[in-house]
């Protein structure tokens, strides 16, 4: 498979709230967005099936986001993946792998899209294979000192690529 091949694309309407601390679904000029607060860590989950083209390499998670009001500062995004192996894993508990984070500046214009990238090495994917069900948790780490953007960060879309 070519490096950088897209494995999945999610938008806010594909999200599932975690048990606590969930991001809020909102609309911005008709665009669905997920609002992540600047004062508390909030998260959302995306559920998918690993496509047959996946060859077992690491993942690059590309987040497209805007800021509700900020035109300066940065957002700290983090993500972790839970493999749900057929016939083995039990979805009654949580078994996420290691969390990975990135710090990305907001766009200089409120409403302009900024792009963040989170790399997840294959070693942290718990043996993920084509056909596995997975849950991908994305969160804003508002308490991190590097998260300096005020107001909500609004997730517009998420692309999962193999690298």
N, C-alpha and C positions, 0 to 999 in steps of 0.2 A: 504494500500500500504506500502511496506517496506521502512523504512527510507533510504535515499540515492539513491532512484530509479532515473535513468536518464530519464528526460522528453524531452530533445532535445540536439542535438549536431550540432554545426555550424563550418564551416571552412571559410577562407577568401573569397572564391567564393560565399558564401551565404550572404555577407555583402551588405549593401545599404548605399551610402553616405548621410549624413545629408545635409541640405541646405548650411551650411558653416562649415569650419574647419574640413574637412573630412580627415581621414587616407587614405594613398595611397596604392593601390594594387601593390605588387612587387613579384618577384621570388627570392628565395635563393636556389641555387643548385637544381632547379626544383620544390622546395616546394613553393606553394603560401603562401604569408604572407601579413599582413597589417602593413605598416610602420607608427608608431606614433612618431612624432618628439619630441626632447627634449627641444625645445625652444617655442613651442606654443601648446596650448591644442587642440588636434585633437580627433575626435570621429568617430564611425561607428555605424550603426544600423543593427540589425538582426530581421527579422519578422517571426513569427511562429503562430501556433495554439496550444493552451493548450490541451494536450492529455487527453483522457477519464480516464486515471489512476490517474490524479491529484486529491488530496483530500483536497486541501485548506491550506496546511501548507506553511512555508516559503521556500525560495529558496537559494541554494548555487550555485554560479556562479564560475566555475573553468576555469581559463584562462591558457593556455599553451603558453608561449612566449619565444623568444630568444632576444638577443641584437645584433644589427648590428656590434658593435665593443667593447662595454663595457664588462669588466670582473669584475668590482666592481661597487658598488653603488646600488641604489634601484629605482624602478619605482612605482609611485602612480597610481593605476588603480581605476576608479570609474564606477558605472553602475546605471542605473535607468530604470524602466519599465513603459510602457504606455499600459493600458488595453483598448481594442477597443471592447466594448460590442455590439453585433449584435442588430441592430434596435435602438440603443440609441446613441452611440458615433459617432462623426463626425470627419473624418480623415483630414479635412481641417485645423484643429488647432492642437497644441501639448498639451497633458495633461499627462505629465510624473509624476510619483510619486516621492517620496524622493530619493535623490541620496545617495548611500553608497560607501565607498572607502576602499582600503587596500593598504598597502605599502609592497612590496616584493623585496628582493634582486635578482639581475640578477645572472645567473650561472657564475661560475668561468672561464668558457671557452666560448668564443664567438661562438654562434651557438648551444650550449647546451640548452636544454629546461628547463626553470624554470616554476614553477606552482604558481599561485596566486589564492586566494579564496575570494570571496565577498559574505557576508551573507545579504540577504534581508528578513526581518521578514514579516510574513503574513499581519501584520497591515499596511505595506507600499505597498501592492499589489492591492489596490483599489477594493477589493472583487473579485479578479481574480477567474474564474471558468473554468472547463473543457469546451472546445468548443470555448472559447473566442479567438479572434485574439489579438496578442500583438506585441509590438515593444520594443526591448531591446537595449538601447544605452550604448555602452562601450566607455570610453575615457581615455586617459592618461592625468593626471593633471600635466602638465609640470611645471607650475608656483609654485606648492607646494614645500616648502623648503625641504621636505623629499624626493622629486624626484631628486636623485643625479646621476643617470646613464647618461653618455654622449652618444650621438648618438641616433639613432632610437631604439625603442622597437618594436619588430616584433611579432604580434599576429599570432599564428599558428592554434589554435583551441579554442573553447569555449564549455563547457558542462554545461547544466542546470540540477540541481538535486533538488528534493524535500527533505526538512529536517524537 
